[in-house]
């Protein structure tokens, strides 16, 4: 690749002035220097455009729309943002299409009511879809303010998540999916074909594929949501229906090829089980640090969560070899390293994960798949 960084306005102007005969005045403020200056400035802009065009010509450096065009050549499209779907609980019947607003100030969003999803006498539960796409509809739990008038309504609340909202796929994730198509060719229902198909579905962040888990023709696919947490039931069902829906009048996945799965493959979609990690440690603060462990507890939690995020993002990566297996391990040494990135801390000792000083190996089999989730963090000063 060409390095355009040297093509600055000053550098271009200097090179142009060197081509002027010596007997002509080229000092600053001269007629020649004054005429060349704007040209050099304009040429610098052209070189900046050339540098951007060069970067957007390769998948490794392209961004935005340019990356979208490159990945299309492999039949890949960027996952679009999706709206959160929640449960709304009311004390009166609500007409479909009614609008309600969350009560959380500047972060408030509007939810629109849909079909009923349960309830009991005096308690009506409806499917509520966030008006705005993205994760903005995931966090709030509590009372709602009606925008649409509902006769007899005195109580409205937003409850459990049915389908979490997701942001538009970022360049890094899209680029990773693109390069993954080159590692192993997707063909005829092989593991890579399942990975490509499932990871392209909205809301899916990772997948483990277990072939022949209950004999020939059976496949188990375990997924995580885009936050790399256990997927909600509605997302699991949506992926199941897209990959291998059940046959008429049956609950078991059909091998008749009505979904993405090839004919003869009965694919079961499930999700991982969250394994809560309670972490305890002793820390030695740098001399002069004020506040101690109470002040830095949240920052320490953030550092540990950052490490667990790296672990969960690799959750779906199979070990190299012909036998399909997955390994997810939380290392004590990596937790120590993460905590030591807090500037106020000089040393970390006595780290315990769920009461043990050993590394934690999670269960990743066709019978159970675990994903780590940070629980309580206890920090003791030295």
GUNUVO-282652 format. One line per field, with one value per residue (C-alpha): y, x, z. Coordinates in nm, 2 decimals. Each point is the difference from the previous one (the first is absolute). Layout:
% GUNUVO-282652
north = c(Y,...)
east = c(X,...)
up = c(Z,...)
END
This chain:
% GUNUVO-282652
north = c(0.00,0.35,0.23,0.33,0.16,0.19,0.18,0.30,0.35,0.12,-0.29,0.03,0.38,-0.07,-0.25,0.23,0.29,-0.21,-0.03,0.38,0.14,0.15,0.34,0.04,0.13,-0.28,0.16,0.01,0.27,-0.01,-0.03,-0.36,-0.11,0.17,-0.17,-0.35,0.00,-0.05,-0.27,-0.19,0.03,-0.14,-0.28,-0.10,-0.05,-0.22,-0.22,-0.03,-0.12,-0.25,-0.13,-0.05,-0.17,-0.23,-0.10,-0.06,-0.23,-0.28,-0.18,0.03,0.38,0.09,0.16,0.08,-0.03,-0.10,-0.30,-0.09,-0.01,-0.23,-0.25,-0.02,-0.19,-0.28,0.01,0.18,0.30,0.22,-0.09,0.29,0.14,-0.17,0.13,-0.13,-0.20,0.00,-0.10,0.28,-0.06,0.20,0.00,0.07,-0.13,0.18,0.04,-0.11,0.29,0.20,0.20,0.03,0.18,-0.11,0.22,0.05,0.36,0.06,-0.37,-0.06,-0.19,-0.09,-0.35,-0.11,-0.27,-0.31,-0.33,-0.15,-0.24,-0.11,0.14,-0.07,0.18,0.36,-0.05,0.04,-0.09,0.12,-0.02,0.35,0.11,0.29,0.27,0.06,-0.28,-0.09,-0.08,0.31,-0.21,-0.27,0.16,0.17,-0.19,0.19,0.21,0.13,0.33,-0.05,0.22,-0.16,0.03,-0.34,-0.01,-0.12,-0.02,0.08,-0.22,-0.06,-0.16,-0.13,-0.35,-0.28,0.00,-0.23,0.10,0.23,0.29,0.01,0.27,-0.02,-0.24,0.18,-0.01,-0.23,-0.26,0.01,-0.02,-0.31,-0.17,0.08,-0.14,-0.31,-0.10,-0.05,-0.23,-0.29,-0.01,-0.02,-0.29,-0.24,0.05,-0.03,0.18,0.32,0.01,-0.01,0.27,0.23,-0.04,0.04,0.29,0.19,0.00,0.31,-0.02,-0.29,0.08,-0.35,-0.36,-0.35,-0.28,-0.36,-0.25,-0.34,0.08,-0.26,-0.22,0.06,0.28,0.19,0.33,0.22,0.37,0.20,0.38,0.31,0.34,0.30,0.09,-0.35,-0.10,-0.29,0.06,0.07,-0.26,0.21,0.03,-0.37,-0.07,0.25,-0.16,-0.35,0.10,0.15,-0.29,-0.31,0.05,-0.27,-0.21,0.04,-0.09,-0.09,0.16,-0.17,0.17,-0.14,-0.15,0.08,0.30,0.28,0.23,0.08,-0.34,-0.26,-0.28,-0.28,0.21,0.05,0.31,0.09,0.36,0.07,0.25,-0.01,0.00,0.30,-0.10,0.27,0.08,0.15,0.15,0.08,0.15,0.20,0.31,0.22,0.37,0.23,0.23,0.31,-0.14,0.13,-0.20,-0.36,-0.29,0.17,0.28,-0.23,-0.29,0.10,0.06,-0.34,-0.16,0.17,-0.14,-0.35,0.03,0.12,-0.32,-0.21,0.18,-0.13,-0.35,0.00,0.14,-0.31,-0.23,-0.12,-0.07,-0.37,-0.16,-0.09,-0.36,-0.25,-0.06,0.28,0.14,0.33,0.13,0.30,0.07,0.30,0.03,0.14,0.16,0.19,0.13,0.12,0.17,0.17,0.14,0.12,0.23,0.22,0.26,0.03,-0.37,-0.13,-0.37,-0.26,-0.32,-0.28,0.00,-0.24,-0.10,-0.15,-0.07,-0.18,0.13,-0.21,0.10,-0.06,-0.24,0.04,-0.30,0.01,-0.32,-0.10,-0.06,0.34,0.32,0.26,0.37,0.20,0.29,0.22,-0.02,0.15,0.15,0.03,0.21,-0.01,0.25,-0.11)
east = c(0.00,0.11,0.08,-0.16,0.09,0.30,-0.22,-0.08,-0.06,0.34,0.18,-0.18,0.07,0.37,0.04,-0.18,0.23,0.30,-0.10,0.01,0.32,0.24,0.00,-0.38,-0.09,-0.18,0.03,-0.31,-0.24,0.15,-0.24,0.11,-0.03,-0.34,-0.13,0.12,-0.13,-0.37,0.09,0.20,-0.29,-0.25,0.24,0.03,-0.38,0.02,0.26,-0.22,-0.28,0.24,0.11,-0.37,-0.08,0.30,-0.11,-0.35,0.12,0.10,-0.22,0.26,-0.02,-0.33,-0.28,-0.36,-0.16,0.33,0.02,-0.37,0.08,0.31,-0.18,-0.29,0.24,-0.02,-0.37,0.02,-0.21,0.03,-0.25,-0.23,-0.11,-0.31,-0.27,-0.03,-0.32,-0.12,-0.29,-0.24,-0.22,-0.32,-0.31,-0.24,-0.03,0.23,-0.07,0.27,0.21,-0.03,0.31,0.17,0.31,0.26,0.06,0.38,0.06,0.21,0.04,-0.37,-0.13,-0.34,-0.15,-0.29,-0.24,-0.06,-0.19,-0.07,0.25,-0.16,-0.16,-0.27,-0.32,0.08,0.36,0.05,0.34,0.09,0.29,0.16,0.24,0.24,-0.05,0.38,0.23,0.31,0.08,-0.18,-0.31,0.17,0.09,-0.30,-0.24,-0.28,-0.31,-0.12,-0.17,-0.29,0.02,-0.31,-0.31,-0.11,-0.34,0.02,0.38,0.17,0.31,0.25,0.34,0.27,0.13,0.21,0.19,-0.15,0.25,0.29,0.07,0.33,0.21,0.11,0.29,0.33,0.28,0.22,-0.27,-0.09,0.37,0.04,-0.29,0.14,0.35,-0.16,-0.14,0.35,0.12,-0.22,-0.23,-0.37,-0.15,-0.29,-0.08,0.35,0.08,0.11,-0.33,-0.19,0.22,-0.04,-0.37,-0.07,0.24,-0.17,-0.33,-0.10,0.08,0.25,0.35,0.16,-0.08,0.14,-0.08,-0.01,-0.05,-0.16,-0.07,-0.28,0.10,0.03,-0.21,-0.03,0.18,0.00,0.07,0.04,-0.02,0.07,-0.17,0.19,0.11,0.16,-0.25,-0.24,-0.26,-0.37,-0.25,-0.15,0.33,0.07,-0.34,0.06,0.33,-0.16,-0.27,0.25,0.24,-0.22,-0.37,-0.22,-0.21,-0.38,-0.16,0.34,0.23,0.32,0.21,-0.08,0.27,-0.20,0.20,-0.25,0.26,0.36,0.11,0.04,-0.24,0.06,0.14,-0.21,0.15,-0.07,0.07,0.07,0.20,0.27,-0.05,0.14,0.26,0.03,0.36,0.05,0.35,0.19,0.35,0.24,0.16,0.29,-0.05,0.27,0.14,-0.21,-0.32,-0.31,-0.32,0.11,-0.20,-0.34,0.09,0.15,-0.24,-0.21,0.31,0.14,-0.34,0.03,0.34,-0.10,-0.31,0.22,0.21,-0.32,-0.12,0.31,-0.07,-0.36,0.08,0.21,-0.27,-0.11,0.36,0.05,0.34,0.21,-0.02,-0.25,-0.18,-0.25,0.06,-0.01,0.21,-0.09,0.23,0.01,0.37,0.09,0.32,-0.21,-0.23,0.31,0.13,-0.33,-0.01,0.36,-0.10,-0.17,0.27,-0.05,0.07,0.36,-0.07,-0.28,0.01,-0.22,-0.24,-0.29,-0.26,-0.31,0.22,0.28,0.35,0.01,-0.09,-0.37,-0.07,-0.36,-0.20,-0.03,-0.17,-0.30,-0.19,0.09,0.17,0.09,0.09,0.16,-0.18,0.15,-0.17,0.12,0.35,0.16,0.32,0.21,0.27,0.35)
up = c(0.00,-0.07,0.29,-0.07,0.34,-0.15,-0.25,0.21,-0.13,0.13,-0.15,-0.34,0.00,0.08,-0.28,-0.25,0.09,-0.06,-0.36,-0.05,-0.16,0.26,-0.16,0.08,0.35,0.20,0.34,0.23,-0.13,-0.35,-0.30,-0.08,0.37,0.03,-0.31,0.09,0.36,-0.08,-0.26,0.27,0.24,-0.26,-0.09,0.37,0.00,-0.30,0.16,0.31,-0.22,-0.17,0.34,0.10,-0.33,0.04,0.35,-0.11,-0.27,0.24,0.25,0.27,0.00,-0.16,0.20,-0.03,-0.34,-0.16,0.22,-0.07,-0.37,0.05,0.22,-0.25,-0.23,0.25,0.04,0.34,0.11,0.31,0.27,0.05,0.33,0.15,0.24,0.35,0.08,0.36,0.21,0.10,0.31,0.03,0.22,-0.29,-0.36,-0.24,-0.37,-0.24,-0.12,0.32,0.09,0.34,0.12,0.25,0.30,0.00,-0.11,-0.30,-0.07,-0.02,-0.30,-0.14,-0.01,-0.22,0.12,-0.20,0.05,0.35,0.14,0.32,0.31,0.25,0.12,0.05,-0.13,-0.37,-0.16,-0.35,-0.24,-0.01,-0.28,0.04,-0.25,-0.03,-0.12,0.21,0.36,0.13,0.07,0.20,0.33,0.14,0.23,0.18,-0.05,-0.34,-0.08,-0.25,-0.31,-0.15,0.22,0.15,0.18,0.36,0.00,0.33,-0.01,-0.29,0.04,-0.23,0.10,-0.14,-0.32,-0.27,-0.27,0.08,-0.23,-0.18,-0.16,-0.36,-0.04,0.04,-0.26,0.22,0.04,-0.37,-0.10,0.22,-0.16,-0.35,0.07,0.17,-0.34,-0.13,0.28,-0.09,-0.30,0.08,-0.19,0.02,0.37,0.14,0.33,-0.18,-0.19,0.33,0.16,-0.30,-0.01,0.37,0.06,-0.28,0.19,0.20,0.37,-0.01,0.13,0.01,-0.08,0.09,-0.24,0.11,-0.29,0.05,0.36,0.02,-0.29,-0.38,-0.14,0.33,0.07,0.31,-0.04,0.33,-0.04,0.20,-0.05,-0.14,0.36,0.02,0.27,0.00,-0.27,0.11,-0.09,-0.28,-0.17,0.03,-0.16,-0.28,-0.09,0.03,-0.25,-0.24,0.01,0.05,0.09,0.14,-0.23,-0.02,0.33,0.16,0.25,-0.11,-0.28,-0.34,-0.22,-0.31,-0.09,0.05,0.16,-0.08,0.11,-0.28,-0.06,0.24,0.29,0.31,0.17,0.36,0.11,0.36,0.21,0.27,0.37,0.19,0.26,0.26,0.10,0.35,0.02,0.31,0.01,0.22,-0.15,0.10,-0.09,-0.10,0.27,0.05,-0.16,0.18,0.04,-0.02,-0.13,0.04,-0.24,-0.26,0.02,-0.31,-0.21,0.11,-0.10,-0.34,-0.06,0.09,-0.22,-0.28,0.02,0.02,-0.32,-0.18,0.13,-0.11,-0.35,-0.06,0.14,-0.34,-0.13,-0.03,0.08,-0.30,-0.10,-0.15,0.33,0.06,0.35,0.17,0.30,0.21,0.29,0.24,0.11,0.34,-0.15,-0.25,0.27,0.19,-0.31,-0.06,0.35,-0.02,-0.29,0.27,0.05,0.38,0.06,0.04,0.07,0.00,0.20,0.14,-0.30,0.04,-0.26,0.17,0.30,-0.20,-0.08,-0.32,-0.35,-0.08,-0.29,-0.12,-0.13,-0.37,-0.13,-0.20,0.33,0.16,-0.11,0.25,-0.04,0.28,0.16,0.27,0.34,0.33,0.02,0.34,0.03,0.32,0.06,0.10)
END
